[in-house]
Amino acid sequence: MQKSNSVRDFSLGLQHLLAMYAGSVVVPLIIGAALKFNPSQMALLIAADLLASGVATILQTLKFKGIGIRLPVVLGSAFPVVSPLIAIGLQYDFQAAIGAMIVSGLFVFLNAPFFSRLSPLFPPVVIGSVLTIIGTSLAPVALNNIAGGLGSPGYGLTHNIVLGLLTFVVVVLCNRYLKGFLQAISILIGLIVGTIVAAIAGYVDFSPVTNAGWFSAVAPLAFGMPKFVLMPIITMCVIALIVQVESVSVFMILSEMCGKKATKPALARGFRAEGLAIIFAALFNSFSKTTFNQNVGLIQLTKVTRVAVVVYAGIIMIIMSFLPKIAALVLAVPAAVLGGAMLLMFGMVAMAGVKQIAKAGLEDVNNMIIAGSAIVIGIGVSVTPQAFEKLPEWCGVLTGSGVVVGSLTAIVLNVLFNYASIRQQEHDIH
């Protein structure tokens, strides 16, 4: 039995925050920049991300009736939502994105007891195809940021390219030569080093940090009342299913590490908590939350599985959300530096998808057809949306998002080629 110590647990909780912070906060940074939010709106997104991530982590860990996996999980903004939310925000508006997330959270909550029956529809070949589409379709976002941010006066200037590549190299070297916790926060190290170099060169404006107040509370629905539009709702519900499948692996791994059995009731509690976390996040101007794999790696490193540790991490995040200077400090990171870190992050998402596809077996021609068709169609729709502008309006449900059309392609082809296997898995589950 591990003994609890408040000071030690607090410090370990802070480590968990550092391990997930860059991966979580980059989501509002990318989405906000793509939707042309102003600095005050960006600061709100960052504060909201901290608040919602803290609340989501506590929901999963403390003992609420019927809610929470009660394992040392840390939740942050789900990366798979980036591309779909940008597309929704550009085609509709941010209120439509908020409404879609609310419905997807309700979908996850209500779906919790039945999710195991849906899991056969999402084998590695389907999940891998979707992750590959998400990672590759975000490449233009990374490159535009490396160039200084699309539409910025300094777009494409040499110093931006140099800063972006420097950050990318730092992150790569950290992953190559550092181990354990330092390797886990390689993105954070890259952002810090890149920002320091940019500041020395005179390309960072710290006046927003100086001007920011010391205390402020995140107001709900600060961007207006949510709008409920069919295509965005379908998009986010599909993405929610993909994120749920990813969460299952984290729940299973942590259950084994903590010496517990991952029972169906326990998994259902975990999914309900994620559903509530998504709803809360959307209402408070943030994005869908999910369990973070890097924190599992940190637990493997420290061998500390006490839930109290991640509760501290959640509390620290909530406290930080009330400190505007922290959000302003994050906003000081130049777009080029952020783009350099994105380059590797998006690449890793794409390669995680390739890894899942390889796990399914590339020697199987059926898997190659499923993955190849889904990836080409998904990326094709993402990069050439103008090809579908003359189709009937109702077709926008499919053609409005490369991730959605790619996901549905993978699911349908998987059912076509592997129907017998799916039926057998359903039988085994029941």
Secondary structure, DSSP 4 states (H G I P E B T S, - for coil): -PPP-HHHHHHHHHHHHHHHHHHHHHHHHHHHHHTT--HHHHHHHHHHHHHHHHHHHHHHHS-BTTB---SS--EEE-GGGHHHHHHHHHHS-HHHHHHHHHHHHHHHHHHGGGHHHHGGGS-HHHHHHHHHHHHHHTHHHHHHHHTT-TT-TTTT-HHHHHHHHHHHHHHHHHHHH--HHHHHTHHHHHHHHHHHHHHHTT----HHHHHS-S---PPTTTT-S----HHHHHHHHHHHHHHHHHHHHHHHHHHHHTT----HHHHHHHHHHHHHHHHHHHHTT---EEE-HHHHHHHHHH----HHHHHHHHHHHHHHHT-HHHHHHHHTS-HHHHHHHHHHHHHHHHHHHHHHHHHH-TTSHHHHHHHHHHHHHHHHHHH-GGGGTTS-GGGHHHHT-HHHHHHHHHHHHHHHHHHHHHHHHHHHH-
